[in-house]
Amino acid sequence: MMAGWRTALLWGAVAVVVAATVVSFVLWGVNGPAYLVDLIAAYCF
């Protein structure tokens, strides 16, 4: 029973990482690297 939850959690984490990677590449292609740097700076500082 627990193995199913662990598998679902793992797949969910993988999906989030893949989605974040795709979004970052799309933003990089549309606006260039400066946009991502500005976005990270805005959230971190």
C-alpha positions in Angstrom: 0.0 0.0 0.0 2.7 2.5 0.9 4.7 1.6 -2.2 1.9 3.0 -4.4 2.0 6.3 -2.6 5.8 6.5 -2.9 5.6 5.8 -6.6 2.9 8.4 -7.1 4.9 10.9 -5.1 8.0 10.2 -7.1 6.2 10.5 -10.4 4.6 13.8 -9.2 8.1 15.2 -8.3 9.5 14.1 -11.7 6.5 15.8 -13.4 7.1 19.1 -11.5 10.8 19.1 -12.3 10.1 18.4 -16.0 7.4 21.1 -16.1 9.7 23.6 -14.5 12.5 22.8 -16.9 10.2 23.2 -19.9 8.9 26.5 -18.6 12.4 27.8 -18.0 13.5 26.8 -21.6 10.4 28.5 -23.0 11.1 31.7 -21.1 14.7 31.6 -22.1 13.8 31.2 -25.8 11.2 34.0 -25.6 12.9 36.6 -23.5 16.5 35.5 -23.2 18.5 34.7 -20.1 18.1 38.1 -18.5 14.4 37.4 -17.9 15.2 34.3 -15.9 17.9 36.1 -13.9 15.5 38.9 -13.1 12.8 36.4 -12.2 15.1 34.5 -9.8 16.4 37.8 -8.3 12.8 39.0 -7.7 11.8 35.9 -5.8 15.0 35.5 -3.8 15.8 39.1 -2.8 
